[in-house]
Amino acid sequence: MKYTGHSSRLSSIPYMIGTLFIFTVTFSIAAVVGGDYISHREWAAELSWRNLPYFMQNYAAYPLWHFITKAIYRVFRFNLCDSAAIATALFNCFAYWSLLWVWDYFVKRPLSPWGKAFWGACLMIVGPLYLPAFNPDYLLGQGSGNAWHNPTNIAVKGFTILCFALIVQLLDSRKSIREERKTYILLSILLFCSALAKPSFLQGMIPGLGLYFIIRLIRSRKDFLKYCSIAGTFIPAAGLLLFQLTFSFFTDTAIHSKGGIGIEFGRCLKLFTPNLFISFLLAFAFPLFVLALDFRNLIKKTAVQAAICYELCAWAESAFLYEVGERERHGNWIWGSYLSMFIVWMLFAFEYFDLISDNTCSKAKRAIGLYGGGILFFLHIALGLIYCLNLMGIF
């Protein structure tokens, strides 16, 4: 018994170190980066339970991050900037814990605690490949699953990971709907929480999952009731999303400021990159490599199919939609694609670890995967880390 307890405590050490690393990096960036943090933390200072309806109609209809920031500000008496940075760091740690929690569900050959903690931390900082001659801005245009400039998008990342994992679990489950009712309830709660953090996940996942259902139903209708049940878990969150979109685009204030939603391919993205296709390749070089290496096997997996549908719809929104008026250059439809990008990265990293440890694969495929994928993965990690250090003012 003593040995088991000691072993358990030792196994938690790498996760604690990884958590400390993610907290430190996030806090260091959030405390100095400015940008969207300035307006969001000012809004948080004005938030209270009493003025919540007014706040959601006039400032942000997704107040979860603002509540946490305000609680830290009031309880611990930190200054507003540090309170916002702490709240953002805690949410990013929650995303890291969520990643570790779903790891063993997706990976057939689990890594050691040290390996899982290390590679999980790496996934939290990876960025796109960078060609300065092609695009002088590291992030804009290429995009990243680890964008640091918006605190509420960081706040929703953990819910995105958990919701996606639960959706895949339900899609793969052979149990009846009644037997899985607790999972359906948990998913519905997490979906609603994601909308309270930011609607970015829902705006990509709802059409993405709809696309997946349509494709599957064309081939077979045997899981129709399951798909309806999963869709039902979105109803509370979708109601909140409708409220959020209404006050963002269709209120008198939005109409008087000539705001709204415009449709034109590349209108927003082309402001940041000379070539959308090349930027897409730079952002997804590693996942695309893994997919190409083992396409026949990977494309059969539910998680991969759902992730691809999710990414296609989220990216299409970022490519076709823009905000009319003074917020056109804000690129707010892009945030949803950043979340889907993280899911794709997470999933194909899991598949990569399975592939290079699969003894049934040919030696050639394992060698190509190990060295080719390893080089790409290292470049994404190195560039992401350099970008983090740059934002901190260190590099």
N, C-alpha and C positions, 0 to 999 in steps of 0.2 A: 504493500500500500504506500509506504514511504517513497519507494522508487518511482511509482507511477505518478505521484504528486509532484515529485522533483522533476520528472521528465516533462510533465505538463507545464510547469512553470518555465522550464528552459525553452520549450517550444513556443511560448508566448513572447520571448525576448525579441526575436527578429521582427515580429509584427509590431511590437512597441517601438523598435528602432525605425521601422518603415513609417509608422504613424508620425513619429517625431520629425522625420525628414519631410514628409508631406506638409505637416503643419508649419514647419519653419520656412519652407520654400513659399508656400501660399501666403503666409503672414508677411514675409519680407517683400513680396510683390504687391500685395493688396495695400500695404501701408504707404507705398510710394507711387503707384502707377497712375493714379488720378483717373481721367476718363469718366466712364459711367459711375465709378465709385463716388464721385463728388456729389452728383445729383441724388443717387440712391441713399447715401448716408444722411444727406440733408432732409430727405423725405422721412427717413426712419426717425429722426429727431422729433418730427411733428406727429408721429403715429401714436395713437392711444385707442383703447377699446371704445371709448366714447365717440371718437370721430372716424371709426373704421369705415362706415358706409361712404362718407365724404372722401376719405383717403383713397378707397378703391375706385371711386368714380373720377377722381381728379389727379391722382398721382400714379399709383400702381395697383392694378387689380389682382396682384399676386403678392400678398404682404408677408409671407413666411420669413424671408430673409430679414425684412425690416423689423419684424417682431423680435427675432433673436438678437439683432444688433441693438435694438432699443433696450431689451432686457439686460444685456451685458453693460450697456452704457449707464443704466439706472442703478443696477445692483452693485457692480464692481467699481463704478466711478472712474472708469478709464475715459480718456478723451474720445470724441466721436470717431476720429480716424482710426485709432487703435481698436475700438469696439467693432467697427465695420470689418477691419482686417481679421480680428479674432473670429468673428462670426463666419466669414468666408473660409478661413482655415479649418474651422470645425466642420463646415459642410463638405469641404474637399476631403477631409479625413473620413467623413461618413461615406463618401464615394469610394475611397480606398478600402474601407472595411467591407462595403458592399461587393466590390470586386473580389476581395479575398473570400467572401462568403459564398459567392456563386462559382468560384474557381473549380472546385472538385466536382460540381455537377456537370460542367462542360468538358473537363479534361479527363480522359480515360486513365492516364498514368500520372497521378498526382506528384508534384514536386515535393521536396523537403520543405519544412517551414522557412528555412533560410532562402531557398530558391524562390518559393512563392512570394515571400515578402520583398525580395530584391526585384524580381521581374515585374511584380505588381506595381512597385514604386516607379520602375522605368516606364510602364504603360501610362502612368499619371503625368509624365513630362514629355513624351514623344511629340515631335512636331513634323512638319512637312520637310521634304528635301528643299534645299535653298540654292537657287542660281541667281546671284546678284545681277548679272548681266541681263537676265530675263525679266526679273521683277525686283526692284530695289527694296520693296517692303517684304519682310519675312513672312508675316501672317496673312495680310490681305491678299485676296485672290486665291492663294493656295488653300487657306483655311486650316484648321487644326481641331482635333478632338480635345485638345487641352488649351483652349483660348482663355487667357487670364484677365481680359479687360472688362468683363461683365460679371458682377458678383452673383446676380440671380441665376445666370446660366450655370455657374458653378454649383449653386444651391440645389438645382434640379438634377444634377448628374447622378447622384446616388440613387434617387428614385427611378431614374431612367434605367440604370443597371438592374435593379431589383425587379421592376415591372417587366422588362424584356425577358429576364430569366424565368419569371413566373408564367408569362405568356407561352414561352417555349415549353415549359414543363406541362402546362395544360394541353398544348397541342400534341405533345408526345405521349401523354398519359393514356393508358388503356383502362383506367378506372372510370366508373360511371360519374355523371355530373353530381349526383347526390354524394358519392364518396369523396369528391373533390370540393365540396361546398366551402370548406374553410379556406382553401386556396383561392377560390373565386372571391370570397369576402375580403381576404387580405389584399388581393390584387386591386379590387375596387377602392379600398382605403388608400393604398399607395398611389393609385392613379389620381385620386382626388388631392392627395398631398403634393403630387408633382405639379398639379395645376395651381395650387397655392404658392408653390415655389416659383414657377414660371411656366407658361403654356407651351414652351418650345418643344418639349417631348411629344405632347399630344398633337401638335400641329403637323408633325411628320409621321407619328405612329398610327394615327387614325386612318389616313389614306393608305399608308403602307400596309397595314394589316388588312384593310379592305381589299387592296390589290391581291394580297396573298390568298384571302378567302375566295375571291373570284376565280383565280387561277386553279385553286384546288377543287372548287365546286364544278368547274368545267370538266375536270378529269373524273371526279367522283362526288356523289352527294351523301355519302354515308356518314360524314361528320357534320352535317348541316346543323343539328341541334347543339353540338359542341361550339361551333362557330357563333351561333346566336347567343349562347351563354357567355362566351368570352366578350362578345360585343356588348352584352348587357352590363358587364362590369364597368364599361366606359361611361354609362349614362350619367352618374353624378358628376364626374369630371367634365364630361362634354357639356353639361348644363352650365358649369362654372366657366368653361372655355367660351361658350356663346356669350355669356355676360361680359367676359373680358374683351372679346372682339367687338362687341357692340359699343362699349365705352372707348375703345381705342380708335374705331374707324367710323362709327355711324351716329354719334351723339351730335347735338347742335354745335358743340365746341369744335369737334373734328370737321364738320361740314363747313362751318364759317371760316375755318383756317384753310379751306380748300384741301383738306386731307382726304384720305381714303386709300383704296388698294388699286394699284395699276398693274397691267399685264403687258409685258414686253420681254422677249427673251434676251437675257444678258444685260438688261438696262442697268442693274446695280452692280453685278459682278464685273462687268467690263470696265467699271471705274477703277478697278484694282488690279487687273491683269490683262496683258495683251493677248492671251490665248487661254480660253477656258479649258480646253482639252489638256494642254500641257500642265496647267495648274492642277487639274484633277489627278493626273499621273504623279505629280510631285507630292500630293497629299496622301495618295494611296499606294505608293510604290511597293511597300512591304506586303500589305494585304493582297494586292493584285498578283504579286509574285507567288504567294502561297496558293492562291486560288488557281493560277495557271499550272502550278506544279502538280496539283492533285485534284484537278477539276472534276473528273468523273465521280470520285468518291464524295467530294465536298458538296457538290450541287444536289446530292440526294438527301442531305441532312436538313431537317426542319429548321434548325437555328440559322443555318446559312441562307436558306430560301427566304425566311422571314426578315433577316438582316438586310439582304439585298433589296427586297421590296421596300423596306423602311428607308434605306439609303436613297434609292431611286426617287421616291416621292419627296423626301426631305430636300434632296438636291434640286429636284425640279422646282419646288417652291422657291428656293433661293435664287434659281436661275430665271424664273418667269415672273415672280411677284416683286413689287416694290411699293413703297409708301409714297403716295402722291403728296406734293407740297414740300414744306420746309424740311421734313424728315427723310426725304428721298435718299440722301447720301448716308443715312445712319445704318442702312443694311440690316434692319431688324428681322427680316425674313431669313437671314443667314444663320441665326443662332440655332435654329432647329437642325440644320444640316451639320453643325458642329457636334451636336449630341449624337446624331446617327453615325457620324464619323468615328466617334469614340467606341460605339457599340461594334462597328465593323472591325476596328483595330483590336479591341478586346477579344472578339470571337476568333479572328484569324491568328492572333498570337497564341491562343489556346490550341488551335489546330496545328500551328507550327510546332509547339512543344510535343504534341502527340505524334506528329509526322517524323520528327528526327529521333524519336525514341521507339518507333515501331520496327521491330525486328522482322516483320513480315514484308516490309518494303524492300525493293531492290537496293543494293548498295549504291548504285549510281544516283537513284532518286534521293536517298538519305544524304549522300554527300553534297549533291546540288542544293538540297534544302538547308543543310547545316551551314555550308560556307556562303552560298549565295544569299539565303535568307538572313544569315547571321550578319553579313556585311551591311545589308540594307537596314536591318533592325538597329545595328550599332550606329549607323549614320543618322537615322531618325532620332535615336536617343541623344546622341551627341549634339545635334543641332537644336533639339528641344531644350537641353540643359544650357547650352550657350545662350539661347534666347531668354531663358529664365534669369541667368546671371546678368544679361544685358538689361533686363527690366529692373533688376535690383540695383543697377549702377555699378556692378562689380566688374563686368567684362566689357 
